[in-house]
Amino acid sequence: MQPAAELPENLLSVTSASRTWAGVNVIAAEFVCAGRVMYQVPHQEEARLGMIYEEVGTHRSEPRLNRDAACPVDYKPRQINYVPAGMTIWGFSEDARHVKDVRLGFDVAALSERCHLSHTGGLAQTPLLRFSDERIMTLMKLLADAVPDPDPSVQLYGDALVTALAVRFLGRTDPRGAKAGSKLSPLQLRDALSFLEAHMPQRVELAALAKLAGLSPSHYNRAFKASTGLAPYQWQLQARIQRAQALMLDSAGSLEDIAEATGFADAVHFGRTFRRLTGATPSAWRKDRLS
């Protein structure tokens, strides 16, 4: 995470990390405070959807569209705030000590088109403060947790989360999508698996896979899972583990070399993921099969 350069009074530190999924910039930030804080949220050129998901202090944080006017909406735990592009929003607290939030910055029209959603022109100009939606809350927290994960398969995972969130927040899907519960055709599935294999272990965007099939990303994600039993990111991750297993049996490469060849950050990241998916460490798995 990167520290902020200049801080308002009583805001001791701000650290943040960001990732881009499906054209949406996702920022996970952590604030340490000591008293009354007034903080202007950046990135006015984009629409912003934000959620505070962890907070310590005697007074809860408050979103303000005017720094000198209190928020007219009562406090809600894990409150969500939406602010259109070009509109300023402030974060205020009399005595917050530690705050974690996640913010999404996006172009409403571009995201709607990317996800094959209906027109949302009214929403683009209407701020929504302190609203609740359990599904959106869950998706935003999952995105915040995924931001620091370096694994290539997280690209497909984050794309799917953003797409699901866009469908939930921005509106109805249009007729270009597949019917609920439908699967990819055999040709669509072959194209998808060939594409994933050819680009392993690189990051692959969900939109690129959906384009091959002529479907919206949200419907494609469901159709792929209906066809394979796995979401695209899960299939890609398992395929990388299978390739790593083959390398461990067919070569004398070190775990560090195998981790690099299959897109893991290092041997520790590889070992942790391998054990989670197989129930054994790479060393134990290799020894058991070569002994």
Order of alpha helices (4+ residues) and beta strands (2+ residues): beta-beta-beta-beta-beta-beta-beta-beta-beta-alpha-alpha-beta-alpha-alpha-alpha-alpha-alpha-alpha-alpha-alpha-alpha
